[in-house]
Amino acid sequence: MSFASEFKEFAMRGNVIDLAVGVVIGAAFGKIVSALVESIIMPVFGVLTAGNDFSKLAWQIGQNAKGEAVLLRYGVFIQSIIDFAIIAFVLFLAIRGINRLKKPAPAAAPPPPPREEVLLQEIRDLLAKR
């Protein structure tokens, strides 16, 4: 088997294609949630914390050769942690919902045996008592 045909066989497997689709959808979903966090949640969170914009929080740790401040931007890190927590929570809810949809319906009670089978079992039991 040549390298090209082996690669083609590998790439055409269902799992690889499913994984590729999942990565693309996941990237798009991440952008949607990031936009939600940046545009809606963080402004509300900033209002609740007396107007603080977390992305602008920083400590000056010195100056560079040009005399500009060198900043340790911990606010961006805090915002990234909040982004991650919200994305993880939303993904948890989405996967939980998908898993609930995948659950099979509860199995119905098995149908009662046919009347002939019940009669045969009764005859068998009577013969066993003799």
NUNULUM-361065 format. One record per atom (N, C-alpha, C, O): residue number from 0; y, x, z. Coordinates in steps of 0.02 Angstrom, whole numbers. Last residue first. Layout:
[NUM, [Y, X, Z]]
...
END
This chain:
[129, [-1703, -2300, 2007]]
[129, [-1773, -2318, 2013]]
[129, [-1812, -2259, 2028]]
[129, [-1873, -2263, 2034]]
[128, [-1578, -2246, 1985]]
[128, [-1593, -2270, 2052]]
[128, [-1666, -2286, 2061]]
[128, [-1691, -2284, 2117]]
[127, [-1578, -2222, 1849]]
[127, [-1580, -2164, 1894]]
[127, [-1596, -2186, 1965]]
[127, [-1625, -2147, 2003]]
[126, [-1566, -2350, 1798]]
[126, [-1629, -2314, 1788]]
[126, [-1634, -2254, 1835]]
[126, [-1689, -2238, 1857]]
[125, [-1432, -2374, 1835]]
[125, [-1486, -2416, 1862]]
[125, [-1554, -2382, 1854]]
[125, [-1594, -2384, 1901]]
[124, [-1366, -2276, 1758]]
[124, [-1362, -2274, 1831]]
[124, [-1418, -2316, 1864]]
[124, [-1447, -2295, 1914]]
[123, [-1396, -2321, 1629]]
[123, [-1418, -2255, 1651]]
[123, [-1418, -2251, 1727]]
[123, [-1465, -2224, 1757]]
[122, [-1330, -2445, 1632]]
[122, [-1403, -2443, 1623]]
[122, [-1430, -2376, 1647]]
[122, [-1481, -2373, 1682]]
[121, [-1198, -2398, 1643]]
[121, [-1226, -2440, 1696]]
[121, [-1303, -2440, 1692]]
[121, [-1336, -2436, 1743]]
[120, [-1185, -2330, 1523]]
[120, [-1180, -2293, 1586]]
[120, [-1210, -2333, 1643]]
[120, [-1243, -2305, 1687]]
[119, [-1198, -2436, 1432]]
[119, [-1248, -2383, 1432]]
[119, [-1246, -2342, 1496]]
[119, [-1298, -2322, 1522]]
[118, [-1080, -2506, 1464]]
[118, [-1145, -2537, 1475]]
[118, [-1200, -2485, 1476]]
[118, [-1245, -2489, 1518]]
[117, [-985, -2411, 1422]]
[117, [-987, -2432, 1492]]
[117, [-1055, -2463, 1508]]
[117, [-1085, -2448, 1560]]
[116, [-1012, -2409, 1286]]
[116, [-1022, -2348, 1325]]
[116, [-1026, -2365, 1400]]
[116, [-1066, -2336, 1436]]
[115, [-976, -2537, 1247]]
[115, [-1046, -2516, 1240]]
[115, [-1060, -2455, 1283]]
[115, [-1114, -2449, 1313]]
[114, [-837, -2537, 1269]]
[114, [-880, -2580, 1311]]
[114, [-953, -2557, 1307]]
[114, [-989, -2559, 1357]]
[113, [-762, -2373, 1263]]
[113, [-784, -2436, 1232]]
[113, [-833, -2473, 1278]]
[113, [-867, -2443, 1319]]
[112, [-654, -2313, 1395]]
[112, [-712, -2306, 1350]]
[112, [-731, -2374, 1321]]
[112, [-717, -2426, 1350]]
[111, [-475, -2326, 1383]]
[111, [-538, -2340, 1418]]
[111, [-596, -2333, 1369]]
[111, [-589, -2345, 1310]]
[110, [-378, -2183, 1330]]
[110, [-398, -2253, 1323]]
[110, [-465, -2265, 1359]]
[110, [-505, -2220, 1366]]
[109, [-289, -2080, 1446]]
[109, [-341, -2088, 1395]]
[109, [-362, -2161, 1390]]
[109, [-364, -2197, 1441]]
[108, [-114, -2098, 1459]]
[108, [-179, -2103, 1492]]
[108, [-232, -2113, 1437]]
[108, [-221, -2149, 1389]]
[107, [-15, -1982, 1366]]
[107, [-33, -2050, 1385]]
[107, [-103, -2049, 1417]]
[107, [-144, -2006, 1403]]
[106, [78, -1844, 1419]]
[106, [17, -1869, 1387]]
[106, [1, -1939, 1413]]
[106, [3, -1953, 1473]]
[105, [252, -1839, 1397]]
[105, [194, -1840, 1442]]
[105, [135, -1873, 1408]]
[105, [141, -1923, 1373]]
[104, [306, -1745, 1255]]
[104, [306, -1808, 1293]]
[104, [245, -1808, 1339]]
[104, [192, -1781, 1322]]
[103, [347, -1571, 1274]]
[103, [309, -1626, 1243]]
[103, [313, -1688, 1288]]
[103, [322, -1684, 1348]]
[102, [504, -1496, 1265]]
[102, [449, -1518, 1308]]
[102, [412, -1576, 1274]]
[102, [443, -1623, 1250]]
[101, [613, -1470, 1185]]
[101, [548, -1447, 1162]]
[101, [490, -1472, 1204]]
[101, [433, -1471, 1182]]
[100, [721, -1515, 1257]]
[100, [704, -1550, 1195]]
[100, [635, -1531, 1170]]
[100, [601, -1572, 1138]]
[99, [722, -1421, 1358]]
[99, [708, -1491, 1375]]
[99, [689, -1531, 1314]]
[99, [648, -1577, 1317]]
[98, [759, -1309, 1285]]
[98, [692, -1312, 1315]]
[98, [674, -1382, 1336]]
[98, [616, -1402, 1332]]
[97, [890, -1343, 1253]]
[97, [841, -1336, 1199]]
[97, [770, -1340, 1227]]
[97, [727, -1371, 1197]]
[96, [947, -1341, 1381]]
[96, [946, -1403, 1342]]
[96, [894, -1400, 1287]]
[96, [859, -1449, 1275]]
[95, [931, -1206, 1412]]
[95, [900, -1257, 1455]]
[95, [895, -1323, 1418]]
[95, [844, -1358, 1422]]
[94, [1009, -1149, 1314]]
[94, [937, -1137, 1313]]
[94, [900, -1188, 1356]]
[94, [846, -1211, 1339]]
[93, [1136, -1197, 1357]]
[93, [1110, -1213, 1290]]
[93, [1034, -1204, 1287]]
[93, [999, -1247, 1261]]
[92, [1146, -1144, 1487]]
[92, [1147, -1216, 1478]]
[92, [1118, -1235, 1410]]
[92, [1081, -1284, 1404]]
[91, [1143, -1006, 1455]]
[91, [1093, -1035, 1499]]
[91, [1088, -1111, 1489]]
[91, [1034, -1138, 1484]]
[90, [1260, -998, 1378]]
[90, [1195, -986, 1347]]
[90, [1138, -1014, 1389]]
[90, [1090, -1043, 1362]]
[89, [1352, -1023, 1481]]
[89, [1347, -1070, 1424]]
[89, [1281, -1061, 1388]]
[89, [1250, -1110, 1368]]
[88, [1328, -910, 1563]]
[88, [1317, -978, 1589]]
[88, [1309, -1028, 1533]]
[88, [1266, -1072, 1535]]
[87, [1361, -804, 1477]]
[87, [1294, -808, 1504]]
[87, [1279, -879, 1530]]
[87, [1224, -905, 1520]]
[86, [1497, -835, 1456]]
[86, [1450, -835, 1399]]
[86, [1379, -842, 1423]]
[86, [1340, -879, 1395]]
[85, [1544, -819, 1588]]
[85, [1549, -884, 1555]]
[85, [1501, -888, 1496]]
[85, [1467, -939, 1487]]
[84, [1516, -683, 1611]]
[84, [1488, -734, 1655]]
[84, [1489, -803, 1621]]
[84, [1441, -841, 1626]]
[83, [1591, -622, 1508]]
[83, [1518, -615, 1510]]
[83, [1487, -670, 1552]]
[83, [1438, -701, 1532]]
[82, [1723, -657, 1546]]
[82, [1695, -677, 1481]]
[82, [1619, -676, 1482]]
[82, [1587, -724, 1462]]
[81, [1727, -591, 1669]]
[81, [1732, -664, 1668]]
[81, [1705, -691, 1602]]
[81, [1669, -741, 1601]]
[80, [1720, -460, 1621]]
[80, [1668, -485, 1667]]
[80, [1668, -561, 1668]]
[80, [1615, -592, 1667]]
[79, [1838, -456, 1547]]
[79, [1773, -448, 1513]]
[79, [1716, -472, 1556]]
[79, [1668, -502, 1531]]
[78, [1932, -467, 1650]]
[78, [1928, -520, 1600]]
[78, [1862, -516, 1562]]
[78, [1833, -568, 1545]]
[77, [1908, -345, 1714]]
[77, [1897, -408, 1751]]
[77, [1889, -466, 1701]]
[77, [1845, -508, 1708]]
[76, [1949, -258, 1611]]
[76, [1879, -257, 1636]]
[76, [1863, -322, 1672]]
[76, [1809, -350, 1663]]
[75, [2082, -288, 1605]]
[75, [2041, -301, 1546]]
[75, [1967, -303, 1565]]
[75, [1928, -343, 1539]]
[74, [2119, -240, 1731]]
[74, [2124, -312, 1716]]
[74, [2083, -331, 1655]]
[74, [2053, -385, 1654]]
[73, [2115, -104, 1733]]
[73, [2060, -139, 1765]]
[73, [2062, -214, 1751]]
[73, [2011, -248, 1759]]
[72, [2167, 19, 1654]]
[72, [2173, -54, 1642]]
[72, [2113, -91, 1670]]
[72, [2067, -108, 1634]]
[71, [2256, 144, 1700]]
[71, [2187, 124, 1712]]
[71, [2188, 47, 1710]]
[71, [2208, 15, 1758]]
[70, [2370, 231, 1597]]
[70, [2352, 173, 1638]]
[70, [2277, 164, 1643]]
[70, [2240, 176, 1595]]
[69, [2493, 345, 1588]]
[69, [2422, 339, 1577]]
[69, [2398, 285, 1626]]
[69, [2405, 291, 1686]]
[68, [2655, 334, 1517]]
[68, [2611, 319, 1574]]
[68, [2539, 315, 1550]]
[68, [2524, 286, 1498]]
[67, [2724, 471, 1428]]
[67, [2703, 401, 1431]]
[67, [2653, 392, 1488]]
[67, [2616, 437, 1506]]
[66, [2755, 603, 1407]]
[66, [2790, 568, 1460]]
[66, [2774, 495, 1466]]
[66, [2805, 459, 1505]]
[65, [2676, 672, 1320]]
[65, [2737, 641, 1292]]
[65, [2778, 605, 1345]]
[65, [2832, 579, 1330]]
[64, [2567, 705, 1397]]
[64, [2613, 759, 1377]]
[64, [2678, 731, 1349]]
[64, [2730, 764, 1353]]
[63, [2552, 566, 1515]]
[63, [2526, 613, 1465]]
[63, [2580, 663, 1445]]
[63, [2634, 662, 1475]]
[62, [2543, 535, 1689]]
[62, [2580, 534, 1627]]
[62, [2549, 583, 1579]]
[62, [2523, 635, 1598]]
[61, [2449, 428, 1802]]
[61, [2483, 489, 1783]]
[61, [2522, 479, 1719]]
[61, [2534, 422, 1697]]
[60, [2397, 307, 1828]]
[60, [2363, 364, 1860]]
[60, [2395, 430, 1840]]
[60, [2371, 483, 1860]]
[59, [2441, 146, 1863]]
[59, [2464, 207, 1830]]
[59, [2434, 266, 1866]]
[59, [2443, 275, 1926]]
[58, [2334, 11, 1840]]
[58, [2360, 61, 1886]]
[58, [2383, 121, 1846]]
[58, [2349, 143, 1799]]
[57, [2349, -160, 1784]]
[57, [2333, -90, 1774]]
[57, [2363, -47, 1830]]
[57, [2411, -67, 1862]]
[56, [2342, -316, 1704]]
[56, [2336, -280, 1767]]
[56, [2313, -208, 1754]]
[56, [2265, -197, 1719]]
[55, [2340, -387, 1587]]
[55, [2395, -340, 1596]]
[55, [2392, -302, 1662]]
[55, [2435, -259, 1675]]
[54, [2235, -475, 1592]]
[54, [2232, -422, 1542]]
[54, [2288, -371, 1549]]
[54, [2283, -317, 1521]]
[53, [2270, -569, 1689]]
[53, [2223, -516, 1706]]
[53, [2223, -459, 1655]]
[53, [2211, -402, 1673]]
[52, [2417, -627, 1734]]
[52, [2379, -617, 1672]]
[52, [2334, -557, 1683]]
[52, [2358, -500, 1687]]
[51, [2461, -741, 1860]]
[51, [2438, -674, 1843]]
[51, [2400, -675, 1777]]
[51, [2356, -717, 1765]]
[50, [2506, -864, 1908]]
[50, [2533, -838, 1846]]
[50, [2512, -768, 1828]]
[50, [2542, -738, 1783]]
[49, [2432, -894, 2025]]
[49, [2504, -883, 2028]]
[49, [2531, -847, 1966]]
[49, [2574, -803, 1972]]
[48, [2302, -929, 1987]]
[48, [2313, -868, 2026]]
[48, [2386, -846, 2023]]
[48, [2401, -786, 2018]]
[47, [2312, -1039, 1907]]
[47, [2283, -1048, 1973]]
[47, [2293, -987, 2018]]
[47, [2293, -993, 2079]]
[46, [2360, -977, 1792]]
[46, [2403, -1024, 1828]]
[46, [2378, -1034, 1899]]
[46, [2417, -1037, 1946]]
[45, [2245, -903, 1757]]
[45, [2307, -869, 1772]]
[45, [2355, -913, 1811]]
[45, [2388, -890, 1857]]
[44, [2157, -1007, 1728]]
[44, [2141, -962, 1784]]
[44, [2203, -923, 1805]]
[44, [2213, -912, 1865]]
[43, [2221, -1054, 1614]]
[43, [2214, -1098, 1672]]
[43, [2200, -1056, 1734]]
[43, [2229, -1068, 1787]]
[42, [2206, -940, 1531]]
[42, [2272, -964, 1549]]
[42, [2271, -1011, 1610]]
[42, [2315, -1007, 1654]]
[41, [2060, -931, 1530]]
[41, [2100, -880, 1563]]
[41, [2172, -902, 1576]]
[41, [2199, -885, 1629]]
[40, [2021, -1051, 1458]]
[40, [2001, -1040, 1528]]
[40, [2047, -989, 1562]]
[40, [2069, -1001, 1618]]
[39, [2087, -1047, 1328]]
[39, [2088, -1106, 1372]]
[39, [2075, -1087, 1445]]
[39, [2114, -1105, 1489]]
[38, [2084, -926, 1258]]
[38, [2135, -976, 1243]]
[38, [2141, -1032, 1294]]
[38, [2194, -1061, 1301]]
[37, [1978, -845, 1308]]
[37, [2045, -818, 1300]]
[37, [2099, -871, 1294]]
[37, [2153, -863, 1321]]
[36, [1868, -937, 1311]]
[36, [1890, -902, 1371]]
[36, [1962, -878, 1365]]
[36, [2002, -889, 1410]]
[35, [1863, -979, 1177]]
[35, [1870, -1028, 1231]]
[35, [1897, -995, 1294]]
[35, [1942, -1020, 1327]]
[34, [1840, -857, 1115]]
[34, [1901, -893, 1100]]
[34, [1915, -946, 1154]]
[34, [1972, -955, 1175]]
[33, [1712, -832, 1168]]
[33, [1767, -786, 1183]]
[33, [1835, -820, 1169]]
[33, [1882, -811, 1208]]
[32, [1641, -938, 1110]]
[32, [1649, -936, 1183]]
[32, [1705, -889, 1202]]
[32, [1743, -904, 1249]]
[31, [1650, -899, 975]]
[31, [1674, -965, 997]]
[31, [1688, -964, 1072]]
[31, [1740, -987, 1095]]
[30, [1588, -775, 977]]
[30, [1658, -780, 957]]
[30, [1688, -846, 980]]
[30, [1745, -848, 1003]]
[29, [1458, -812, 1013]]
[29, [1497, -768, 1057]]
[29, [1571, -771, 1041]]
[29, [1612, -770, 1087]]
[28, [1421, -884, 900]]
[28, [1427, -919, 964]]
[28, [1468, -878, 1013]]
[28, [1508, -906, 1051]]
[27, [1414, -780, 808]]
[27, [1462, -834, 798]]
[27, [1474, -872, 863]]
[27, [1531, -889, 879]]
[26, [1308, -708, 866]]
[26, [1373, -677, 856]]
[26, [1428, -730, 848]]
[26, [1482, -724, 877]]
[25, [1205, -804, 860]]
[25, [1228, -779, 924]]
[25, [1296, -746, 919]]
[25, [1337, -754, 964]]
[24, [1188, -817, 722]]
[24, [1212, -875, 760]]
[24, [1239, -852, 828]]
[24, [1289, -878, 852]]
[23, [1142, -686, 696]]
[23, [1202, -711, 663]]
[23, [1231, -770, 702]]
[23, [1291, -773, 714]]
[22, [1026, -683, 776]]
[22, [1079, -634, 787]]
[22, [1145, -659, 757]]
[22, [1197, -655, 788]]
[21, [949, -786, 719]]
[21, [970, -790, 789]]
[21, [1027, -743, 804]]
[21, [1073, -760, 841]]
[20, [924, -735, 592]]
[20, [963, -796, 599]]
[20, [990, -803, 670]]
[20, [1048, -822, 680]]
[19, [844, -626, 631]]
[19, [907, -615, 595]]
[19, [953, -676, 601]]
[19, [1013, -670, 613]]
[18, [735, -692, 690]]
[18, [776, -648, 730]]
[18, [844, -636, 697]]
[18, [895, -636, 731]]
[17, [683, -759, 579]]
[17, [707, -797, 636]]
[17, [753, -755, 679]]
[17, [805, -779, 703]]
[16, [644, -646, 505]]
[16, [696, -691, 478]]
[16, [725, -733, 534]]
[16, [785, -743, 537]]
[15, [546, -596, 589]]
[15, [603, -555, 571]]
[15, [660, -598, 546]]
[15, [718, -588, 564]]
[14, [452, -701, 595]]
[14, [486, -678, 655]]
[14, [548, -638, 640]]
[14, [599, -645, 674]]
[13, [400, -719, 465]]
[13, [443, -770, 495]]
[13, [482, -744, 555]]
[13, [540, -764, 565]]
[12, [410, -581, 354]]
[12, [377, -616, 408]]
[12, [426, -665, 440]]
[12, [486, -653, 440]]
[11, [479, -506, 264]]
[11, [469, -576, 248]]
[11, [429, -614, 301]]
[11, [417, -674, 294]]
[10, [477, -376, 311]]
[10, [541, -412, 311]]
[10, [531, -487, 298]]
[10, [573, -527, 320]]
[9, [342, -339, 290]]
[9, [370, -341, 358]]
[9, [433, -385, 360]]
[9, [440, -426, 405]]
[8, [334, -345, 151]]
[8, [290, -387, 191]]
[8, [317, -394, 262]]
[8, [316, -449, 291]]
[7, [429, -245, 120]]
[7, [440, -314, 98]]
[7, [397, -362, 139]]
[7, [421, -415, 160]]
[6, [365, -133, 173]]
[6, [428, -155, 202]]
[6, [443, -227, 183]]
[6, [466, -266, 225]]
[5, [254, -129, 87]]
[5, [243, -137, 159]]
[5, [307, -161, 194]]
[5, [304, -204, 238]]
[4, [317, -106, -33]]
[4, [281, -169, -24]]
[4, [267, -182, 50]]
[4, [267, -239, 72]]
[3, [374, 21, -6]]
[3, [417, -36, -24]]
[3, [380, -102, -13]]
[3, [410, -149, 14]]
[2, [262, 102, 18]]
[2, [312, 93, 70]]
[2, [354, 31, 57]]
[2, [368, -8, 103]]
[1, [108, 32, -45]]
[1, [168, 74, -49]]
[1, [216, 56, 7]]
[1, [212, 4, 38]]
[0, [-59, 43, 0]]
[0, [0, 0, 0]]
[0, [62, 45, 0]]
[0, [67, 91, 40]]
END
